[in-house]
Amino acid sequence: MTTTINISLPQAMYLTAKKTVSTRGYTSFSELVREALRFVLYPRLTENGFTPEFENEVLRIANNPKEPFKRWDGKTPFSKFVLENSPQ
């Protein structure tokens, strides 16, 4: 469920945000606003939307993959893939 809201922005901020939507690859202005709110409301999340601990584990595993190397299929939830393939 979503809620629609109206916000007021200074013209310069709006134009900069609109440009950011294009240059950073957001699909909409709303997506940019939601991401900005996440960083304020959930400051522990990294830019990728993970906790620092989870992201560090992903990076550690990527740098030291198990043998044989397993590739994420893009269908399995990524967190499940990482947890099932992390060293015990």
C-alpha positions as CSV (number, residue, x, y, z in Angstrom):
1,M,0.0,0.0,0.0
2,T,1.3,3.5,-0.8
3,T,0.3,6.9,0.3
4,T,0.5,9.9,-2.0
5,I,1.8,13.2,-0.5
6,N,2.5,16.7,-1.7
7,I,5.7,18.4,-0.7
8,S,7.0,21.9,-1.4
9,L,10.6,22.4,-2.5
10,P,12.6,25.4,-3.4
11,Q,12.8,25.6,-7.2
12,A,16.6,25.1,-7.3
13,M,16.3,21.9,-5.1
14,Y,13.6,20.5,-7.3
15,L,15.6,21.1,-10.5
16,T,18.7,19.5,-9.0
17,A,16.6,16.5,-7.8
18,K,15.1,16.1,-11.2
19,K,18.5,16.1,-12.8
20,T,19.7,13.6,-10.2
21,V,16.8,11.2,-11.2
22,S,18.3,11.1,-14.7
23,T,22.0,11.0,-13.9
24,R,21.8,8.5,-11.1
25,G,19.4,6.2,-12.9
26,Y,16.3,6.4,-10.7
27,T,13.1,5.4,-12.3
28,S,11.1,8.3,-10.8
29,F,11.3,11.3,-8.6
30,S,9.5,9.3,-5.9
31,E,12.2,6.6,-5.9
32,L,14.8,9.3,-5.2
33,V,12.7,10.7,-2.3
34,R,12.1,7.2,-0.9
35,E,15.9,6.5,-0.9
36,A,16.7,9.9,0.7
37,L,14.1,9.1,3.4
38,R,15.6,5.6,4.0
39,F,19.0,7.2,4.7
40,V,17.5,9.5,7.3
41,L,15.1,7.0,8.9
42,Y,17.5,4.0,8.7
43,P,21.0,5.5,9.0
44,R,22.7,2.1,9.5
45,L,21.8,0.9,6.0
46,T,24.5,1.2,3.4
47,E,24.0,2.7,0.0
48,N,23.1,-0.8,-1.2
49,G,20.3,-1.1,1.4
50,F,22.1,-3.6,3.6
51,T,23.4,-3.4,7.2
52,P,27.1,-2.8,7.3
53,E,27.6,-6.3,8.7
54,F,25.7,-8.0,5.9
55,E,27.5,-6.0,3.2
56,N,30.9,-6.7,4.7
57,E,30.0,-10.4,4.7
58,V,29.0,-10.2,1.1
59,L,32.2,-8.5,0.2
60,R,34.3,-10.9,2.2
61,I,32.7,-13.9,0.4
62,A,33.1,-12.2,-3.0
63,N,36.9,-11.8,-2.3
64,N,37.2,-15.4,-0.9
65,P,34.7,-17.5,-2.8
66,K,34.2,-21.1,-1.9
67,E,35.3,-23.7,-4.4
68,P,33.7,-24.3,-6.8
69,F,32.6,-20.8,-7.4
70,K,28.8,-20.4,-7.2
71,R,27.1,-17.7,-9.2
72,W,23.8,-16.1,-8.0
73,D,21.0,-17.1,-10.3
74,G,19.1,-13.8,-9.9
75,K,16.0,-15.6,-8.8
76,T,16.8,-16.9,-5.3
77,P,16.6,-14.1,-2.7
78,F,20.1,-12.6,-2.6
79,S,20.3,-12.8,1.2
80,K,19.4,-16.5,1.1
81,F,22.0,-17.1,-1.5
82,V,24.7,-15.4,0.6
83,L,23.8,-17.2,3.8
84,E,23.7,-20.6,2.1
85,N,27.0,-20.1,0.5
86,S,29.0,-18.4,3.3
87,P,31.7,-20.4,5.1
88,Q,30.6,-21.9,8.3
